[in-house]
């Protein structure tokens, strides 16, 4: 599970980006957080797929 604090930070940076723009440091932070989120999502999804059992 992805930590709630990091997810909130991703959402905050996305809103700030739309409204007023981000500093260079914030853009780097946003990119790292998004990459970490996607990595976590892909791993969890892969585990789900591996646990699927087909019954004929």
N, C-alpha and C positions, 0 to 999 in steps of 0.2 A: 504494500500500500504506500502511496506517495504521501509524504507529510503534509498536513493541512496548512502549515505555515508557508511552505514553499509554493503550494498551489495558490494561496492568497497573494503571495508576492508576484507570481506570474500574472495573475489577474490585475493587480494594482499597476504593474508596469505596462500592461496592455492598454489599460484605460488612460494612463498618463501619456502614453505614446500617441494615442488618438487625440487627446485634448491639448497638450502643450509640448509634446516632444520629449525625447530622452537625451540625457547627456551620454557621452561616449562610454563612460563606466557602466551606466545603466543598460546601454545596448549590449555590452559584453555580458553583464549579469543575466539579462533576459535571454540571450542566446544559450548560455550555459544551463540555465534552469529549464528551458524548453528541451534541450538535448537530453538532459537528465530525465525529464518527464517522459519523453518519447521512448527512451531506452527502457525505463521501468514499464511503460505500457506494453511495449513489444514483448518483453520477457514474460509478463503476466498473460498476455494473449497466447503466446507460444505454449506456456504451461497448460492453459485451458485446452488448446488444440491437442496436445499430447495426451490429455486425459479423456478425450472423446473415444468411446468404444462403439464400433459399429456392430449392430446385431442384425443378422439376416434371418 
